[in-house]
Amino acid sequence: MCNCIETVNKQLAERNTVLSQAIFMHEDPNPGLTLRTEQVETGRGKPKAVSMFLNFCPFCGEKYHTKEEQAA
């Protein structure tokens, strides 16, 4: 697995910022990044914003491996 998260967090530290990470509580134990979204229109009946869990590193493109892939 790449070390892009650590590298970027070191660069962001001078701005008192870190990447938002999620820890998946199911069969895949790898921490990954979430892509945060914001709701454009608010109000009754409008769809809510969603979070997207990334399967690939957005910085280098390396795939975040599942537990089964790591064991192979």
C-alpha positions in Angstrom: 0.0 0.0 0.0 1.2 3.5 -0.8 2.2 6.1 1.9 0.5 9.0 0.2 -1.8 9.7 3.1 1.1 10.1 5.5 3.0 12.2 3.0 0.1 14.6 2.3 -0.7 14.9 6.0 2.9 16.0 6.7 2.5 18.7 4.1 -0.9 19.7 5.4 0.4 19.9 9.0 1.7 23.4 8.5 -1.8 24.5 7.8 -3.3 22.7 10.8 -5.1 20.3 8.5 -5.3 16.5 7.9 -7.0 14.3 5.4 -10.3 12.8 6.5 -10.0 9.1 6.8 -12.5 6.4 7.5 -11.9 3.0 9.1 -14.1 0.4 7.5 -15.8 -1.8 10.1 -16.5 -4.8 7.9 -14.4 -7.5 6.2 -11.9 -4.9 4.8 -9.9 -3.5 7.7 -7.9 -1.0 5.6 -8.3 2.7 6.5 -9.2 4.6 3.5 -10.1 8.1 2.4 -13.6 9.4 2.0 -14.5 12.0 -0.5 -16.7 14.5 1.3 -19.6 16.0 -0.6 -21.9 18.9 0.1 -25.6 19.2 -0.5 -26.4 21.8 -3.2 -30.1 22.4 -2.6 -31.6 22.0 0.8 -35.2 21.5 1.8 -37.9 19.0 2.1 -37.7 16.2 -0.5 -34.2 17.1 -1.6 -31.7 14.2 -1.7 -29.1 14.3 1.1 -25.4 14.6 0.4 -23.4 11.3 0.4 -19.9 10.3 1.2 -17.9 8.3 -1.2 -15.3 5.7 0.0 -12.3 5.6 -2.4 -11.0 2.3 -3.7 -7.9 3.9 -5.2 -5.4 6.4 -3.9 -6.4 9.8 -5.3 -2.8 10.9 -5.3 -0.9 8.1 -7.0 -3.7 5.8 -8.3 -2.7 2.7 -6.4 -5.5 0.4 -5.5 -6.4 0.0 -1.8 -6.2 -3.8 -1.4 -8.8 -5.9 0.4 -7.9 -8.4 3.1 -8.1 -11.2 0.6 -5.8 -9.4 -1.9 -3.2 -8.8 0.8 -3.2 -12.4 1.9 -2.5 -13.6 -1.7 
